[in-house]
Amino acid sequence: MTTTPRPVRRASPRTRRPATPPDPARPLLPATEPVRLLDETGTPLPAHTDYPEPPADVLRELYRRMVVGRRFDVQATALTKQGRLAVYPSSRGQEACQVGAMLAVRDTDWVFPTYRESMALVSRGLDPVEVLTLLRGDWHCGYDPAARRTAPQCTPLATQCVHAAGLAYGEAHQGRDTVALAFIGDGATSEGDFHEGINFAAVFKAPVVYFVQNNRYAISVPLSRQTAAPSLAYKGVGYGVPSEQVDGNDPVAVLAVLTRAVAHARAGNGPFLVEAHTYRMEPHTNADDATRYRDGAEVDAWRDRDPVSRLETYLRARGELDDAAVAAVADEAEAYAAALRERMNAQPTVDPLSLFDHVYAEPTPQLVEQREQVRAELAAEQEGDA
């Protein structure tokens, strides 16, 4: 017997309501506007549930280090004009980022700086003369990276992103709760090493915090020529990395956001990307003429967002700072700068043969030959002087 198939009943377009799948990117996305806890005048904004304000004693220490750090930066800039430094990349205007990052990590964590992080390193407690040794040109790195858990300042853009990922993965593999914090500039996010580092860290859940100081220019290249993304923090979603953007001139917000990012990484959740919107007040280095690519009105606008005065105003209003405390910090900063001046005025003793040290664990025949050639030339010069 032949049977007629029963017609399949289909829902009408009006009644059919397919479920909307959850957006997997939602937990990874940064806030649509940079996180702020203080406005430009230092007035507190409504509390942020995700980023509680750090304790008052930590904020006082943040202020102290920012004032000393700024005075160090001004002194280092002056040293270039006196011929004591070959080059110096100032970070004036970025004090909240430089110092806030160091307060967010432990002494046992690793830091991977760029060439602009001299202020961050002295805030971490490194000897300022050792920090400036590279920029003076008389040694590869003035401090012991292993002892200070601080990588050498990195001049090639973004290579430290890969270094930080590898070290963090190795530390986690050995059962340690070390976090690696890698400083990055906005221009470095256009480099391949940034992609490789953050992609590896995401896949293997390496405990890294990638901290982008977006100071608007990669030397003279403006941000608009670097990316079409809504902000650099949005780059994290493509790697499966949670991200946040923060007002980089709001010291309280910077420390709050980085504290959470470091805790996220330390808990075994993998990397975290933070973008700080800030501005460098000085040229790229003392060899740069910033007036060729930005105007004075732009600089003045950012001067009104000064992070040091912003925090000072807030702490004074809370009764955490008074005239005596501010004066004491200023005196400490001046003494720090004076000691640095005196030590940097001493002419360093440089051995030209040290150029060949630490190039390879076992020197190559070519390196041995070159070293011998230099040694012979030096000996001939000494004989001629005699």
Sequence and secondary structure as in RCSB ss.txt:
>XXXX:A:sequence
MTTTPRPVRRASPRTRRPATPPDPARPLLPATEPVRLLDETGTPLPAHTDYPEPPADVLRELYRRMVVGRRFDVQ
ATALTKQGRLAVYPSSRGQEACQVGAMLAVRDTDWVFPTYRESMALVSRGLDPVEVLTLLRGDWHCGYDPAARRT
APQCTPLATQCVHAAGLAYGEAHQGRDTVALAFIGDGATSEGDFHEGINFAAVFKAPVVYFVQNNRYAISVPLSR
QTAAPSLAYKGVGYGVPSEQVDGNDPVAVLAVLTRAVAHARAGNGPFLVEAHTYRMEPHTNADDATRYRDGAEVD
AWRDRDPVSRLETYLRARGELDDAAVAAVADEAEAYAAALRERMNAQPTVDPLSLFDHVYAEPTPQLVEQREQVR
AELAAEQEGDA
>XXXX:A:secstr
            TTT        TTGGG   SS B SB TTS B    TTS    HHHHHHHHHHHHHHHHHHHH
HHHHHHTTS S     TT HHHHHHHHHHS TTSEEE BTTTHHHHHHTT  HHHHHHHHHTSSS SS HHHHTB
   B STTHHHHHHHHHHHHHHHTT    EEEEEETGGGGSHHHHHHHHHHHHTT  EEEEEEE SEETTEEGGG
T  SSSGGGGGGGGT  EEEEETT HHHHHHHHHHHHHHHHTT   EEEEEE   SS SSTT  GGGTS HHHHH
HHHTT HHHHHHHHHHHTTS  HHHHHHHHHHHHHHHHHHHHHHTS     GGGGGTTS SS  HHHHHHHHHHH
HHHHHHHHHH 
